[in-house]
Structures are given as C-alpha cells and as structure tokens.
Amino acid sequence: MNYKKIAAVLSALVITSGAAGFNSFISDTPAHQVYAEDTAAVDTLTIAYVGYTAPVSLNNTTETPQWYSDDESIATVKSTGQLTADITAVGVGTTYIYALLSNQLLKFEVIVEAEAPEESNTVELGTVNFNSQQNQASPELKNIKNTDAVWSSSDESVATVSADGTITAVGKGTCTITALYNNISYIINVVSEYDPSDIQQPTDPAEQLIGTVNLSNSTPSRKISATAPEGQTIQWSSTDTSVAVVDDEGTVTAKGSGNCRIYAVIGNFRYYAEIVSTYDPSQKIEPKDLGGITLTNEKPTFQVTLNSVPEGAEMVWSSSDESIASVDQNGLVTGISSGSCKINILINGAEYFITVDSTVTKEGQTQKEYTIYGIGNTLQLTADNFSSAPEWTSLNKKVAVVDQNGLVTAVSEGEAVIAASSGNYAFSVKIKVSAVSEILYGDANLDEKVSVADSVAILQHIALNDKYGLKGQALLNADCCNPGDGVTSKDALSILKLDANVIKSLPEK
C-alpha cells in the first residue's frame, strides 16, 4: 500500500521511515502584532440550464451580507441563511452576483449556459470497477456539489452509496448508481468483483516512533498533522489521559505532568509520539494582551492578523460579548453595538486577547438613499472615510452606472446599489431612478432657487455652449418658458419676468 506523507509538529528532528513519514519542528512562543488586512475574493459559478438553482456560501466571515444581482433577467439571488444564498438561473448569459459586507465587496461571476431542457436529461458518467483491493470510489458531479443531489443504488447487495456520493462495493455483481439533481439524472455503472470473504483479516499493526512532544505551561498544546490514504481514517488515542489527551484532529493537550504516548493508527501501521509533560494546571499562565482596536460606524470592521504564528498552529477565535463585537475564525472583527469587549485567541493552548472599543450603532448602519430624477441625469457621490481612492461598483448596471470618481448616471427607472470598497472598509448607498424628473423650472444653476443668476446662466449657455453649456437636470430646469421647445432666450426672459413680478410662476406657458 502506498501511504501518503504524514506531517507532525513535534520536536526539532525529522524522521522518515517505512511506508509513511513525519516532519517536525519547534518554534519559540510568538511575539504577536495586530494590523489590518484586505480579504477580497472573486469566484465563478456555472449553471447548466435556466431554472436551475445553485447554492453558494461565504467563508472567512461571520457578518451577514447583503446579496444583489447585477441582472435579474439572467440570475436572481435569495439569502437562505447567515452566510448562504441560492442563485437561480433565469436566462442564458453572464452576470454578476454581489455579496456586500462592511469591509469588502465579494463578486461572483454567474454563467447560465442553456435554456431549460424540455425533457428530463440523463448523463452517463462511465463505469466504476471494484475488486477485493479496491471497494470504494467518490465520483464528483460537474458544477454542483455531491451533497445537493439525491443518490440511490439499483442493487444495494452489490454497492451502496452515501448522501455525499461515496460508492462502496459490498458484493459481486452489477448495478447502477443514480444522482438526481433538478431534472438531470447522472448515471454511474458499477461492475463489482468484490468478495468480502476474500479480504484477509488485518494483522497487528507495526509500531513506529515518530518523535517526542514536549508540553509545558507556556506550550500546553501541540498539533500532530496527519493525512491518510483515500478511504482510510486515523485512529488517535492516549495511553494516559491524566497526562495528555488528543482529539480527532491530532491536537495534543496537556492535562498534567508525566509521560505517555499518543498513537496514530492508520491501517496496519501504528505511529506513536512520546509525550513529556511538565504542565502544572495550578500554574496557568495569564492571557497576554495584544493591544486594542476601535470600531465605529464609519469603520465597523477590522481584520486582525497575527505575525510569527507557527506553521500549522491551531487557532481558535472568540468574543467575550458578541452583542458588542463578533469575530470569525480568520480574525475579522465586526462591530455590532456600542461598548467594550475582548477578542480572545487560543494558539496551541496559549491564550491572548485584544480589547475592542466599539461606538457602532444600528442607526449608523442604515443604508443611505438618493433619488435621481430623469434618465441620463447624474449624482456625485463622495467617499470621505477611505485612506486611498476606493473602487466604485454598481450592483445593478441596468438602472445606474458609476465611474471611478463616484459619478452615478441614471440608465433606467428602478433601484440600484452603489458600493465603494478599499482595504478593510466598504460602504454602499441605494440609488432610486425616476424616469420623470422633479423639475424646478427656472433653476438653471441648480442652487434650488430661481433668480436673475439663472437668467444669466441660460444666456451664457446659448452664447458660449462649449464653456458654459448646461447639462442634465440644469438643462431640464432651464426650459421654463414653453417646456419642450428647448432652451432659448425666451426662457431667460421668463425668469426676469418672474423676478419683476410680471408673472407669478413658471413655466410661463
């Protein structure tokens, strides 16, 4: 049997022998620092047919995102949980699905390949052959997760199949494995020569020393990282749980002083590490203070990154009060409300903490809204809280587009979200576009009042259009004498008449 390499965090030695090997190292207790880090992500999702739904999920965050589709005529998105959503294909083409967080904007490219088939489709995935040396296989379905399909076997005396698509031969014969997803049936043919009676009973495993693990109050926990051949598992155990225990992931944790062994059994191989523990539970070291961070409505998140963490170290993040601030297992801290709390980090059994001062309020998290009246009109947005120029993105380009200076242009009637993101901060505003402009007749200079200055602006527009030409809303407002006939000197005259009380209101006609 060809076993894969097994890596273990042990003493400062390397031992490789037999069918498997361990690598090991020791590193000093790290001096940690805290700083911000951007964690933006991009992904692509292909959906075979219109009408099909594909689930998506986010990693590296605990914050519930806002989901948007750039073109709902191609794909829609619906939240199904805190970090999950369903994307449904509506039409053939390519669009984008956005997940907006307070510290970043995640972008999924969605490709819908074809119209929905009129009839149920059957896709042949080939044949799997089993024998006494190989009785298990795990095929993968294209573009969907195995767990999203419904699996079944036509003859469970020949082969069974689990909910994740793992096929296991249990006897001789042939059968068919079917994975049903939407209206597609994926077919896998099974030919089995597997005979349980031919399997030899395992002999006693041979033992092999892989090194020594030293545990103490400063390093009460170490991880032995191991990988097993496909289809096999690792059985972990301790010969004395009063000295040290080991979990299913190979993390060894001291419980007292003394010596014991930690075993990792893989098939017919038994590996063990000698544990030497000087850990005294009565002398527990107090958590180390790594400093503090501040969260505000303007910057409600902070990405904590720790330097000098040993490779392969196990890290566990938690918050002392999740009603004030939460943290995910990658160190992204998100403000929830005002107050103070601590973010606790457990690294190989050693404890650290970061103090959080939050002034975040729910009111401050409310998304701002603006309205643009008239197709083609514009609105200038600003981003004052960024240390560098942000990237601007429209999450519905059919309604409004935005350039990289934050200038929004109305495209069609509806609603769009405009997002700005840079570094570890992002914000968004909602834009409503009304096809009918809200016109203040006569207000050619857009100062929200009508005066002689507007008459001058119109005359400058007529005389020196290249330099003083009116655009967008200003042009609509200026057409105030006889709306629809364009901007002329009559409009400037009408404003003068209004200023002199010759007429009482605009438009004049």
DODOTOR-989075 format. One record per residue (C-alpha): chain; residue number from 1; x, y, z. Coordinates in pm, 1 decimal. Each point is the difference from the previous one (the first is absolute). Layout:
N
[A, NUM, [X, Y, Z]]
...
end
This chain:
509
[A, 1, [0.0, 0.0, 0.0]]
[A, 2, [140.6, 340.5, -95.5]]
[A, 3, [-60.4, 230.5, 296.1]]
[A, 4, [11.2, 377.3, -32.1]]
[A, 5, [237.3, 215.4, 203.2]]
[A, 6, [-108.2, 80.7, 354.0]]
[A, 7, [119.5, 327.7, 154.8]]
[A, 8, [21.1, 48.2, 376.1]]
[A, 9, [92.8, 303.0, 213.6]]
[A, 10, [235.3, -166.5, 248.0]]
[A, 11, [358.5, 53.8, 117.8]]
[A, 12, [288.4, 146.6, -199.6]]
[A, 13, [68.8, -314.1, -200.3]]
[A, 14, [-110.8, -166.2, -323.6]]
[A, 15, [-69.6, -371.6, -20.3]]
[A, 16, [-114.5, -179.4, -316.4]]
[A, 17, [-25.7, -375.2, -23.2]]
[A, 18, [-212.9, -275.2, -145.9]]
[A, 19, [-320.5, 74.3, -185.6]]
[A, 20, [-68.0, 331.8, 169.2]]
[A, 21, [198.5, 282.6, 154.6]]
[A, 22, [-25.8, 293.8, 240.8]]
[A, 23, [158.6, 345.1, -19.9]]
[A, 24, [39.5, 200.9, 319.7]]
[A, 25, [119.5, 329.8, 138.6]]
[A, 26, [-5.4, 218.7, 310.4]]
[A, 27, [-42.8, 377.9, -7.1]]
[A, 28, [26.6, 259.6, 276.6]]
[A, 29, [-307.7, 158.2, 152.8]]
[A, 30, [-98.8, 270.3, -253.5]]
[A, 31, [6.6, 375.6, 63.7]]
[A, 32, [-331.0, 96.5, -157.1]]
[A, 33, [-97.3, 321.5, -177.2]]
[A, 34, [-335.7, 121.2, -123.9]]
[A, 35, [-65.6, 172.3, -330.9]]
[A, 36, [-262.7, 23.3, -271.4]]
[A, 37, [-15.6, -222.2, -304.0]]
[A, 38, [-232.1, -2.7, -302.6]]
[A, 39, [-162.9, -335.8, -78.6]]
[A, 40, [-198.0, 64.8, -322.0]]
[A, 41, [-100.3, -301.4, -209.5]]
[A, 42, [-128.2, -75.5, -347.6]]
[A, 43, [-154.3, -323.4, -129.1]]
[A, 44, [-181.2, -138.6, -304.4]]
[A, 45, [-312.6, -215.8, -2.3]]
[A, 46, [-135.1, -181.0, -305.1]]
[A, 47, [-365.4, -109.5, -9.7]]
[A, 48, [-86.9, -245.3, -275.3]]
[A, 49, [-364.2, 92.7, -67.2]]
[A, 50, [-255.4, 273.5, 54.6]]
[A, 51, [-216.4, -83.7, 299.5]]
[A, 52, [275.2, -173.4, 192.8]]
[A, 53, [108.2, 122.2, 342.1]]
[A, 54, [354.5, -9.9, 136.7]]
[A, 55, [84.0, 60.4, 367.9]]
[A, 56, [291.4, 224.9, 96.4]]
[A, 57, [158.4, 66.9, 336.4]]
[A, 58, [256.3, 242.8, 140.4]]
[A, 59, [306.1, -84.4, 205.2]]
[A, 60, [228.7, 206.4, 221.7]]
[A, 61, [-277.2, 216.1, 146.6]]
[A, 62, [-282.7, -9.1, 253.8]]
[A, 63, [-170.2, 312.5, -136.4]]
[A, 64, [-330.8, -46.8, -182.8]]
[A, 65, [43.1, 147.8, -351.2]]
[A, 66, [-242.9, 190.2, -219.6]]
[A, 67, [-50.0, -194.3, -324.2]]
[A, 68, [-56.2, 166.9, -339.4]]
[A, 69, [-33.8, -113.0, -360.2]]
[A, 70, [138.1, 224.8, -273.1]]
[A, 71, [-253.1, -135.5, -251.6]]
[A, 72, [-306.6, -179.6, 131.9]]
[A, 73, [-101.0, -94.3, -353.7]]
[A, 74, [294.5, -243.7, 7.0]]
[A, 75, [26.9, -101.8, 366.9]]
[A, 76, [-166.7, 84.8, 329.5]]
[A, 77, [137.7, -48.2, 349.2]]
[A, 78, [-183.5, -75.5, 325.0]]
[A, 79, [151.7, -24.0, 346.6]]
[A, 80, [-50.9, -341.7, 163.5]]
[A, 81, [194.8, 55.0, 322.0]]
[A, 82, [259.1, 218.1, 167.2]]
[A, 83, [273.1, -79.4, -254.4]]
[A, 84, [-187.2, -193.0, -269.2]]
[A, 85, [-217.6, 84.2, -299.6]]
[A, 86, [-163.0, -166.8, -300.7]]
[A, 87, [76.2, 127.3, -350.4]]
[A, 88, [-272.8, -84.6, -251.1]]
[A, 89, [56.6, 9.9, -375.7]]
[A, 90, [-266.3, 209.4, -178.3]]
[A, 91, [147.3, 51.8, -348.0]]
[A, 92, [301.6, -101.6, -208.8]]
[A, 93, [300.6, 228.8, 35.2]]
[A, 94, [256.7, 132.8, 245.4]]
[A, 95, [-58.8, 228.8, 296.2]]
[A, 96, [136.7, 66.0, 346.9]]
[A, 97, [-126.3, -72.8, 349.3]]
[A, 98, [134.1, 222.7, 278.9]]
[A, 99, [29.8, -63.8, 373.1]]
[A, 100, [46.7, 334.9, 172.1]]
[A, 101, [173.8, -2.0, 338.9]]
[A, 102, [107.8, 294.8, 209.4]]
[A, 103, [366.1, -62.7, -83.1]]
[A, 104, [-10.0, -130.6, -354.7]]
[A, 105, [-205.0, -73.1, -310.7]]
[A, 106, [3.4, -361.8, -119.1]]
[A, 107, [-74.8, -58.8, -367.8]]
[A, 108, [-127.0, -326.5, -152.2]]
[A, 109, [-3.7, -32.9, -377.5]]
[A, 110, [-304.3, -207.1, -98.9]]
[A, 111, [-19.2, -172.0, -338.4]]
[A, 112, [-332.0, -154.0, -108.7]]
[A, 113, [78.9, -233.3, -287.9]]
[A, 114, [-330.1, -104.8, -158.7]]
[A, 115, [-376.9, 19.7, 6.5]]
[A, 116, [-182.9, -255.6, 211.9]]
[A, 117, [-28.0, -340.0, -170.4]]
[A, 118, [-350.7, -103.8, -96.0]]
[A, 119, [48.9, -350.5, 134.5]]
[A, 120, [192.3, -165.5, 278.0]]
[A, 121, [369.5, -46.0, -90.1]]
[A, 122, [214.2, -302.1, 71.1]]
[A, 123, [376.1, 41.6, 22.1]]
[A, 124, [221.9, -310.3, -12.5]]
[A, 125, [306.9, 42.9, 221.1]]
[A, 126, [165.7, -333.1, -89.3]]
[A, 127, [72.8, -324.5, 180.9]]
[A, 128, [165.5, -67.6, 336.7]]
[A, 129, [172.3, -337.0, 49.4]]
[A, 130, [51.3, -145.4, 346.3]]
[A, 131, [209.4, -293.3, 122.9]]
[A, 132, [126.1, -136.6, 329.0]]
[A, 133, [278.8, 260.8, 12.7]]
[A, 134, [-223.8, 295.4, -86.6]]
[A, 135, [-361.4, 14.7, 114.2]]
[A, 136, [-70.1, 373.5, 31.2]]
[A, 137, [-19.4, 300.7, -236.2]]
[A, 138, [-110.2, 364.0, 26.4]]
[A, 139, [-102.4, 144.8, -339.6]]
[A, 140, [-58.1, 375.7, -32.9]]
[A, 141, [-289.4, 165.6, -180.8]]
[A, 142, [77.1, 291.7, -232.0]]
[A, 143, [-104.4, 350.3, 115.6]]
[A, 144, [-200.6, -123.7, 301.1]]
[A, 145, [87.1, -133.9, 341.1]]
[A, 146, [-41.1, -373.5, 53.3]]
[A, 147, [-209.6, 68.7, 308.6]]
[A, 148, [-252.9, 201.6, -204.4]]
[A, 149, [-100.5, -309.6, -199.9]]
[A, 150, [-216.7, -293.1, 113.3]]
[A, 151, [199.8, -323.5, -27.7]]
[A, 152, [-133.7, -354.0, -34.0]]
[A, 153, [114.7, -351.9, -92.4]]
[A, 154, [-195.7, -243.2, -216.9]]
[A, 155, [138.6, -296.8, 200.4]]
[A, 156, [134.0, 57.0, 348.9]]
[A, 157, [121.8, -360.1, 22.2]]
[A, 158, [260.7, 99.3, -260.3]]
[A, 159, [79.6, 360.1, 96.9]]
[A, 160, [-133.5, 268.6, 231.1]]
[A, 161, [31.9, 375.7, -33.0]]
[A, 162, [8.9, 267.5, 270.4]]
[A, 163, [-159.3, 345.8, -2.4]]
[A, 164, [329.5, 154.9, -114.2]]
[A, 165, [34.9, -242.8, -293.9]]
[A, 166, [252.6, -243.7, 149.7]]
[A, 167, [-57.0, -339.5, -167.5]]
[A, 168, [92.3, -312.0, 197.6]]
[A, 169, [3.3, -351.0, -148.1]]
[A, 170, [-148.7, -261.8, 232.9]]
[A, 171, [-22.5, -302.8, -233.1]]
[A, 172, [45.8, -136.5, -350.9]]
[A, 173, [-221.2, 105.7, -292.7]]
[A, 174, [-109.0, 306.5, -194.1]]
[A, 175, [-228.0, 290.4, 87.5]]
[A, 176, [-69.2, 361.6, -80.7]]
[A, 177, [66.7, 301.4, 223.3]]
[A, 178, [-227.8, 299.5, -72.8]]
[A, 179, [51.6, 360.8, 113.1]]
[A, 180, [-314.4, 208.3, -56.1]]
[A, 181, [35.4, 380.4, -10.8]]
[A, 182, [-286.1, 216.7, -128.5]]
[A, 183, [-107.8, -193.9, -311.3]]
[A, 184, [339.3, -150.7, -84.3]]
[A, 185, [81.7, -361.6, 88.1]]
[A, 186, [371.4, -73.3, 24.0]]
[A, 187, [63.0, -371.9, -59.2]]
[A, 188, [302.8, -197.9, 120.6]]
[A, 189, [26.0, -367.6, -93.8]]
[A, 190, [158.3, -229.5, 259.3]]
[A, 191, [176.7, -327.5, -78.0]]
[A, 192, [107.2, -167.4, 323.6]]
[A, 193, [229.2, -299.2, 50.7]]
[A, 194, [21.7, 83.8, 367.6]]
[A, 195, [-42.2, -303.5, 228.7]]
[A, 196, [5.7, 71.4, 373.5]]
[A, 197, [113.0, -358.7, 67.3]]
[A, 198, [322.9, 63.9, -192.6]]
[A, 199, [108.0, 278.2, 231.9]]
[A, 200, [275.9, -108.4, 235.7]]
[A, 201, [-39.4, 87.6, 364.3]]
[A, 202, [236.7, 279.5, 100.8]]
[A, 203, [313.0, -93.2, 186.1]]
[A, 204, [121.2, 185.9, 305.5]]
[A, 205, [131.7, 341.3, -101.9]]
[A, 206, [372.7, 57.0, 5.7]]
[A, 207, [105.4, 283.6, 229.5]]
[A, 208, [226.4, 286.9, -101.5]]
[A, 209, [129.4, 284.2, 216.9]]
[A, 210, [-42.9, 339.2, -164.5]]
[A, 211, [163.0, 221.5, 261.4]]
[A, 212, [-52.2, 178.2, 330.3]]
[A, 213, [-253.2, 268.9, 87.7]]
[A, 214, [88.9, 228.4, 292.0]]
[A, 215, [-291.1, 170.5, 174.8]]
[A, 216, [17.9, 270.1, 265.0]]
[A, 217, [-198.6, 289.0, 143.7]]
[A, 218, [137.2, 230.2, -270.8]]
[A, 219, [-80.8, -257.6, -273.2]]
[A, 220, [-285.1, -213.5, 135.8]]
[A, 221, [-120.2, -117.4, -341.2]]
[A, 222, [161.6, -124.4, -322.9]]
[A, 223, [-154.4, -133.0, -319.4]]
[A, 224, [104.6, -315.0, -183.8]]
[A, 225, [-120.0, 57.8, -357.6]]
[A, 226, [-60.2, -320.5, -192.1]]
[A, 227, [-150.8, -112.2, -329.9]]
[A, 228, [-114.3, -352.3, -77.2]]
[A, 229, [-42.3, -182.1, -332.1]]
[A, 230, [-335.9, 42.4, -171.0]]
[A, 231, [-266.3, -213.6, 164.7]]
[A, 232, [190.2, -39.3, 329.6]]
[A, 233, [-35.5, 181.7, 330.9]]
[A, 234, [236.9, 81.0, 284.3]]
[A, 235, [-71.8, -136.6, 345.2]]
[A, 236, [148.3, 224.5, 270.5]]
[A, 237, [47.5, -105.2, 363.4]]
[A, 238, [195.6, 80.7, 317.2]]
[A, 239, [145.9, -256.8, 239.3]]
[A, 240, [-52.8, 232.6, 298.8]]
[A, 241, [-269.3, 268.8, -22.3]]
[A, 242, [106.5, 145.5, 337.4]]
[A, 243, [323.5, 109.2, -172.0]]
[A, 244, [-125.5, 91.5, -350.3]]
[A, 245, [-303.7, -46.4, -221.1]]
[A, 246, [-33.8, 9.4, -378.9]]
[A, 247, [-301.6, 96.3, -212.2]]
[A, 248, [-112.7, -133.2, -338.8]]
[A, 249, [211.7, 263.2, -178.2]]
[A, 250, [322.6, -103.4, 173.8]]
[A, 251, [23.0, 292.0, 244.0]]
[A, 252, [178.5, -112.1, 317.5]]
[A, 253, [-87.2, 191.3, 318.8]]
[A, 254, [177.1, -33.4, 334.9]]
[A, 255, [-209.9, -85.8, 305.4]]
[A, 256, [278.0, -57.0, 251.6]]
[A, 257, [370.5, -83.2, 37.4]]
[A, 258, [149.0, -336.2, -95.4]]
[A, 259, [63.0, -221.1, -302.9]]
[A, 260, [-233.5, -181.3, -238.6]]
[A, 261, [-40.2, -94.5, -363.9]]
[A, 262, [-226.4, 136.4, -269.4]]
[A, 263, [-88.0, -260.0, -265.6]]
[A, 264, [-107.7, 58.9, -360.9]]
[A, 265, [-119.1, -326.2, -157.0]]
[A, 266, [-37.4, -6.7, -380.6]]
[A, 267, [-87.3, -337.3, -146.2]]
[A, 268, [271.9, -243.7, 106.5]]
[A, 269, [236.6, 273.1, 111.9]]
[A, 270, [14.5, 129.5, 355.8]]
[A, 271, [191.6, 324.4, 53.7]]
[A, 272, [65.9, 142.6, 342.7]]
[A, 273, [149.3, 311.5, 155.0]]
[A, 274, [159.9, 6.2, 343.1]]
[A, 275, [-159.9, 271.3, 213.5]]
[A, 276, [209.7, 173.1, 265.6]]
[A, 277, [-215.3, 240.5, 199.6]]
[A, 278, [103.3, 245.5, 270.8]]
[A, 279, [-341.0, 167.1, -9.8]]
[A, 280, [-132.0, 105.3, 342.7]]
[A, 281, [-371.2, 91.8, -14.4]]
[A, 282, [36.3, 205.9, 320.7]]
[A, 283, [254.1, 228.7, -171.1]]
[A, 284, [-208.9, 110.0, -297.2]]
[A, 285, [152.1, 296.3, -186.1]]
[A, 286, [-221.1, 308.4, -28.4]]
[A, 287, [-111.6, 102.2, -351.7]]
[A, 288, [232.7, 245.0, -177.2]]
[A, 289, [-131.2, 345.8, -101.2]]
[A, 290, [56.6, 71.5, -372.6]]
[A, 291, [-139.9, 354.9, 6.5]]
[A, 292, [-328.8, 154.8, -105.2]]
[A, 293, [-208.7, 98.4, -300.5]]
[A, 294, [-284.1, 250.6, -47.8]]
[A, 295, [-313.6, -61.3, -206.9]]
[A, 296, [-224.8, 282.8, -122.7]]
[A, 297, [-296.4, 42.1, -231.5]]
[A, 298, [244.6, 120.7, -266.2]]
[A, 299, [228.9, -301.0, 48.2]]
[A, 300, [-203.2, -274.7, 169.8]]
[A, 301, [240.5, -286.3, -80.5]]
[A, 302, [366.6, -76.5, 58.3]]
[A, 303, [207.3, -285.4, -140.0]]
[A, 304, [239.3, -119.9, 270.0]]
[A, 305, [315.9, -171.7, -123.3]]
[A, 306, [251.6, -161.3, 233.6]]
[A, 307, [366.7, -18.4, -92.4]]
[A, 308, [242.4, -281.0, 87.4]]
[A, 309, [-265.7, -264.9, 53.9]]
[A, 310, [159.5, -347.2, -39.1]]
[A, 311, [-89.1, -179.2, -322.1]]
[A, 312, [-283.7, -244.4, 60.3]]
[A, 313, [-91.7, 155.6, 335.4]]
[A, 314, [-361.4, -43.5, 108.2]]
[A, 315, [-172.9, 334.6, 58.5]]
[A, 316, [-340.8, 51.2, 159.6]]
[A, 317, [-162.6, 347.7, -0.2]]
[A, 318, [-285.5, 109.1, 226.3]]
[A, 319, [-168.4, 314.6, 133.6]]
[A, 320, [-75.8, 64.4, 365.5]]
[A, 321, [-321.2, 182.2, -101.6]]
[A, 322, [-141.5, -66.2, -346.9]]
[A, 323, [-271.0, 262.2, 52.8]]
[A, 324, [281.0, 260.4, -24.4]]
[A, 325, [240.6, -160.1, -250.4]]
[A, 326, [28.5, -335.0, -174.5]]
[A, 327, [304.7, -169.7, -151.7]]
[A, 328, [35.8, -276.9, -256.9]]
[A, 329, [267.9, -269.1, -3.0]]
[A, 330, [219.2, 210.3, -230.0]]
[A, 331, [13.9, 295.9, 239.4]]
[A, 332, [-255.5, 232.0, -165.6]]
[A, 333, [-154.7, 205.7, 282.3]]
[A, 334, [-342.2, 158.4, -66.2]]
[A, 335, [-160.2, 263.7, 221.1]]
[A, 336, [-359.7, -69.8, 100.6]]
[A, 337, [-77.3, 269.7, 258.9]]
[A, 338, [168.1, 251.5, 233.1]]
[A, 339, [210.5, -123.7, 289.3]]
[A, 340, [322.4, -183.6, 82.5]]
[A, 341, [90.9, -366.1, -17.6]]
[A, 342, [296.7, -227.7, -58.1]]
[A, 343, [93.9, -212.2, -297.4]]
[A, 344, [166.7, -315.0, 133.2]]
[A, 345, [248.0, -207.4, -202.1]]
[A, 346, [114.8, -348.8, 97.6]]
[A, 347, [321.3, -103.0, -180.8]]
[A, 348, [127.5, -349.6, 73.6]]
[A, 349, [-151.1, 31.6, 347.7]]
[A, 350, [154.1, 342.6, 76.4]]
[A, 351, [-252.2, 282.6, 54.4]]
[A, 352, [5.2, 357.3, -136.2]]
[A, 353, [-255.8, 278.9, -14.0]]
[A, 354, [-74.5, 326.6, -182.3]]
[A, 355, [-213.2, 274.2, 158.1]]
[A, 356, [-279.9, 135.3, -220.7]]
[A, 357, [-157.1, 343.7, 49.7]]
[A, 358, [-310.0, 34.3, -217.6]]
[A, 359, [-214.1, 305.1, -70.2]]
[A, 360, [-196.5, -181.4, -270.1]]
[A, 361, [-375.6, 66.7, 7.6]]
[A, 362, [-274.9, -165.4, -199.5]]
[A, 363, [-116.6, 343.0, -111.7]]
[A, 364, [343.7, 66.5, -143.4]]
[A, 365, [-20.1, -316.0, -208.0]]
[A, 366, [-310.1, 114.9, -187.8]]
[A, 367, [62.0, 13.5, -372.3]]
[A, 368, [-34.1, 349.6, -148.6]]
[A, 369, [-238.5, 57.3, -288.7]]
[A, 370, [7.3, 251.7, -284.7]]
[A, 371, [-236.4, 62.9, -291.2]]
[A, 372, [101.5, 102.0, -351.4]]
[A, 373, [-283.0, 157.0, -195.8]]
[A, 374, [24.3, -47.1, -375.4]]
[A, 375, [177.9, -259.9, -211.9]]
[A, 376, [351.2, 116.4, -82.9]]
[A, 377, [26.9, 228.8, 300.6]]
[A, 378, [288.3, -41.1, 242.0]]
[A, 379, [81.4, 4.6, 370.3]]
[A, 380, [347.7, 48.5, 147.1]]
[A, 381, [81.1, -225.7, 296.5]]
[A, 382, [297.2, 52.5, 230.6]]
[A, 383, [195.1, -239.7, 222.3]]
[A, 384, [160.2, 197.5, 280.2]]
[A, 385, [97.7, -289.2, 229.3]]
[A, 386, [242.9, -175.6, -232.6]]
[A, 387, [375.3, 37.4, 38.5]]
[A, 388, [41.9, -62.9, -374.4]]
[A, 389, [-223.4, 34.4, -305.5]]
[A, 390, [-269.7, -270.8, 17.6]]
[A, 391, [-127.5, -221.2, -279.3]]
[A, 392, [-356.0, 94.7, -95.3]]
[A, 393, [-244.7, -267.6, -119.2]]
[A, 394, [-364.1, 5.7, -105.6]]
[A, 395, [-186.9, -312.4, 108.5]]
[A, 396, [-270.9, 54.8, -261.3]]
[A, 397, [147.8, 154.8, -313.1]]
[A, 398, [-332.4, -13.8, -183.4]]
[A, 399, [-130.3, 270.3, 235.9]]
[A, 400, [310.5, 207.1, 75.9]]
[A, 401, [370.6, -0.3, -77.9]]
[A, 402, [285.2, 163.9, 188.5]]
[A, 403, [346.6, 109.9, -108.9]]
[A, 404, [315.6, -27.9, 210.7]]
[A, 405, [-49.9, 354.7, 130.4]]
[A, 406, [-338.2, -87.4, 153.6]]
[A, 407, [-214.0, 172.3, -265.8]]
[A, 408, [-327.4, -193.7, -33.4]]
[A, 409, [-200.3, 16.8, -324.6]]
[A, 410, [-363.8, -109.7, -19.6]]
[A, 411, [-62.0, -261.7, -271.9]]
[A, 412, [-359.3, -113.2, 56.7]]
[A, 413, [-273.7, 20.9, 260.6]]
[A, 414, [48.5, -221.8, 305.2]]
[A, 415, [238.4, -49.5, 292.4]]
[A, 416, [371.1, -72.3, 13.3]]
[A, 417, [261.3, -25.2, 272.5]]
[A, 418, [330.0, 182.7, -47.3]]
[A, 419, [289.7, -138.3, 204.2]]
[A, 420, [346.1, 138.9, 73.5]]
[A, 421, [269.4, -227.6, 139.7]]
[A, 422, [367.8, 26.1, 85.3]]
[A, 423, [223.9, -177.0, 248.9]]
[A, 424, [-199.1, -119.3, 299.5]]
[A, 425, [-293.5, 239.3, -44.9]]
[A, 426, [-304.8, 18.3, -227.2]]
[A, 427, [-325.4, 193.3, -9.2]]
[A, 428, [-302.8, 19.8, -225.7]]
[A, 429, [-290.8, 229.3, -86.2]]
[A, 430, [-331.8, -75.1, -164.7]]
[A, 431, [-82.8, 190.5, -316.7]]
[A, 432, [-357.6, 40.9, -119.6]]
[A, 433, [-48.9, 111.1, -359.1]]
[A, 434, [-323.7, 170.9, -100.3]]
[A, 435, [-67.4, 33.2, -372.4]]
[A, 436, [-201.9, 317.6, 68.1]]
[A, 437, [224.4, 284.6, 111.0]]
[A, 438, [-87.1, 215.4, 298.1]]
[A, 439, [46.9, 330.8, -177.7]]
[A, 440, [44.5, 336.2, 170.5]]
[A, 441, [-75.5, 216.4, -300.8]]
[A, 442, [245.0, 285.8, -37.2]]
[A, 443, [270.2, -142.7, 231.7]]
[A, 444, [268.2, -15.5, -267.2]]
[A, 445, [294.8, 24.5, 241.0]]
[A, 446, [-139.9, -270.1, 235.6]]
[A, 447, [10.1, 214.0, 314.0]]
[A, 448, [-361.6, -103.8, 78.8]]
[A, 449, [-140.9, 350.7, -57.8]]
[A, 450, [-94.0, 213.1, -300.9]]
[A, 451, [171.5, 339.8, -42.3]]
[A, 452, [165.7, 228.8, -253.8]]
[A, 453, [311.3, -221.3, 27.4]]
[A, 454, [-194.0, -278.9, -173.8]]
[A, 455, [-84.5, 236.8, -287.9]]
[A, 456, [372.5, 76.4, -36.9]]
[A, 457, [81.8, -373.3, 2.3]]
[A, 458, [-246.3, -58.0, -286.6]]
[A, 459, [142.0, 282.7, -209.2]]
[A, 460, [354.7, -129.6, 56.6]]
[A, 461, [-118.9, -345.3, -105.5]]
[A, 462, [-137.3, 143.2, -325.4]]
[A, 463, [301.0, 220.3, -77.2]]
[A, 464, [289.8, -216.4, 122.3]]
[A, 465, [-130.3, -355.5, 4.8]]
[A, 466, [344.8, -159.1, -11.8]]
[A, 467, [100.3, 177.8, 319.9]]
[A, 468, [-325.9, 57.9, 186.5]]
[A, 469, [-229.1, -264.2, -149.5]]
[A, 470, [-275.6, -128.0, 230.2]]
[A, 471, [-39.6, -375.7, 46.5]]
[A, 472, [-230.3, -250.8, 165.8]]
[A, 473, [-236.5, 141.9, 260.9]]
[A, 474, [117.9, 356.0, -65.6]]
[A, 475, [-105.8, -30.3, -362.9]]
[A, 476, [-344.7, -131.5, 100.1]]
[A, 477, [-51.6, 281.0, 249.6]]
[A, 478, [109.0, 268.8, -246.6]]
[A, 479, [-273.0, -86.0, -255.1]]
[A, 480, [-253.7, 206.6, 194.5]]
[A, 481, [-188.4, 220.4, -244.6]]
[A, 482, [-161.8, -261.7, -219.9]]
[A, 483, [131.6, -341.1, 121.8]]
[A, 484, [92.6, -227.9, -286.7]]
[A, 485, [118.2, 262.3, -249.5]]
[A, 486, [358.8, 2.3, 130.3]]
[A, 487, [197.4, 267.9, 181.8]]
[A, 488, [-22.8, 341.2, -167.8]]
[A, 489, [26.9, 366.4, 92.9]]
[A, 490, [-374.7, -11.4, 75.1]]
[A, 491, [77.6, -213.3, 304.5]]
[A, 492, [243.1, 262.6, 131.8]]
[A, 493, [-266.8, 266.4, -56.6]]
[A, 494, [-261.3, -202.8, 189.3]]
[A, 495, [229.1, -13.7, 302.7]]
[A, 496, [43.0, 380.1, -10.8]]
[A, 497, [-380.3, 39.4, -19.2]]
[A, 498, [-36.6, -223.8, 307.9]]
[A, 499, [261.7, 202.4, 187.5]]
[A, 500, [-184.1, 324.3, -87.6]]
[A, 501, [-340.0, -150.4, 102.3]]
[A, 502, [-129.7, 37.0, -353.8]]
[A, 503, [-91.2, -371.6, 14.0]]
[A, 504, [-76.8, -200.0, 313.0]]
[A, 505, [144.6, -342.4, -85.8]]
[A, 506, [192.4, -214.1, -247.7]]
[A, 507, [-36.9, -142.4, -255.7]]
[A, 508, [-139.4, 309.0, -163.1]]
[A, 509, [-213.0, -186.5, -255.5]]
end
